[in-house]
Amino acid sequence: MGFVFGGAFVAAALVLSTIVFPFWNLIREDVFEDVVILNNDQGTCYVETKDMIPKKIQNCELQAGDKTTIKFGRGLAWATVVQT
């Protein structure tokens, strides 16, 4: 009887985990975009992207007006410089 209950519990957990909280939502698609640095505030740069979510770039040595390519996860507010 314990095995049946345990098996049913595991099956229910698997179904709920794939329907309610799909694993692939944890893995965001990387987006690459050419942008212009809007501001550099003591090593933190800010840019505007096509998804209308301002991005923050830590440890940034670029200056306002510099053009670069950044990489960010879809829907996230931080990015990294991949090419200057």
C-alpha positions as CSV (number, residue, x, y, z in Angstrom):
1,M,0.0,0.0,0.0
2,G,2.9,2.4,0.8
3,F,4.4,1.8,-2.7
4,V,1.2,2.6,-4.4
5,F,0.8,5.9,-2.4
6,G,4.4,6.8,-3.0
7,G,4.2,6.1,-6.7
8,A,1.1,8.1,-7.0
9,F,2.7,11.0,-5.1
10,V,5.8,10.9,-7.4
11,A,3.6,10.8,-10.5
12,A,1.5,13.7,-9.3
13,A,4.6,15.7,-8.5
14,L,6.1,15.1,-12.0
15,V,2.9,16.1,-13.7
16,L,2.5,19.3,-11.6
17,S,6.2,20.2,-12.1
18,T,5.9,20.0,-15.9
19,I,2.5,21.8,-16.1
20,V,2.7,24.4,-13.4
21,F,6.4,25.2,-13.5
22,P,8.1,24.0,-16.7
23,F,11.8,23.5,-16.4
24,W,12.6,25.4,-19.6
25,N,11.4,28.6,-18.0
26,L,14.6,28.5,-15.9
27,I,16.7,28.6,-19.1
28,R,16.4,32.0,-20.8
29,E,17.3,32.6,-24.4
30,D,20.4,34.7,-24.9
31,V,19.9,37.9,-26.9
32,F,22.7,39.8,-28.7
33,E,22.1,43.4,-29.6
34,D,24.1,46.4,-30.8
35,V,23.6,49.3,-28.4
36,V,24.9,52.7,-27.5
37,I,26.1,53.3,-23.9
38,L,23.8,55.9,-22.4
39,N,25.7,56.5,-19.1
40,N,28.6,55.2,-17.1
41,D,28.2,55.7,-13.4
42,Q,31.4,54.7,-11.7
43,G,31.9,51.5,-13.7
44,T,28.2,50.6,-14.2
45,C,26.9,51.3,-17.7
46,Y,23.3,51.7,-18.7
47,V,21.8,51.0,-22.1
48,E,18.4,50.9,-23.7
49,T,17.4,47.8,-25.7
50,K,14.6,46.9,-28.2
51,D,12.7,45.1,-25.5
52,M,12.3,48.4,-23.6
53,I,13.9,47.0,-20.4
54,P,16.9,49.2,-19.5
55,K,20.0,47.1,-19.0
56,K,22.7,47.5,-16.4
57,I,26.3,46.4,-17.2
58,Q,28.7,45.9,-14.2
59,N,32.5,46.6,-14.5
60,C,32.0,48.6,-17.6
61,E,34.9,50.7,-18.9
62,L,33.0,52.2,-21.9
63,Q,31.9,55.8,-22.0
64,A,28.6,57.4,-22.9
65,G,28.1,57.4,-26.6
66,D,30.3,54.3,-27.3
67,K,28.8,51.6,-29.5
68,T,29.0,48.0,-28.4
69,T,27.4,44.6,-28.6
70,I,25.8,43.2,-25.5
71,K,24.4,39.8,-24.4
72,F,21.5,39.5,-22.1
73,G,18.8,36.9,-21.1
74,R,15.4,37.6,-22.5
75,G,13.4,39.7,-20.0
76,L,16.3,40.4,-17.7
77,A,17.7,43.8,-16.7
78,W,21.4,43.0,-16.7
79,A,23.8,42.4,-19.5
80,T,27.4,41.8,-20.4
81,V,29.6,43.4,-23.1
82,V,30.7,40.9,-25.8
83,Q,32.3,43.2,-28.3
84,T,33.3,46.8,-28.3
